[in-house]
Amino acid sequence: MSTIAIAFPEDPAFLIVGQPRHGKNTVAECIAEHTGLTWMDSSTTIYRFVSNCLGISEQALRWIPKERLRPILIAVGDYLTNYVDERYYPRTLFDLHHRIHVGLRRASDLRAFRIECAERGFDPIVIWVNNPNAPEVLDNLEIEEEDTDLTILNAVSVADLSEDVQNLIKELFGE
């Protein structure tokens, strides 16, 4: 795990980003476990939107392998950001009281996350998750590692990753 020094957070909100299948949700689960904060990924908001539009259950949509749905998920995500509300993801997730956001893809999403944090009085912490052993997946990720505050290397077991996240939380919060 490598970290970049960031200001001690008073009232944190996390954004976890990185390529598909690199362990973002696992990192979010670990942060939630060690902070008591709740999390949601951007895909869930898209699944809910599509489910409502089509009148089928979110569970039925999730039976379809995500890689088969990825082009549709990307198109719907573009629609939500470009035509519904440029801050759709962070606003929706904060309104649902989630302080850990996972999987925002666009540079505009990152800007929106930071703006929403500023308006709500949260200290944004943007984490890049990198798993060098993960397969490459076609994606629309615009955010780059250089745009984030710190990096977590996920090249180990889930137990080791959880320990790395716990150490990060201790470093951030002085616990």
Order of alpha helices (4+ residues) and beta strands (2+ residues): beta-alpha-beta-alpha-alpha-alpha-alpha-beta-alpha-beta-beta-alpha
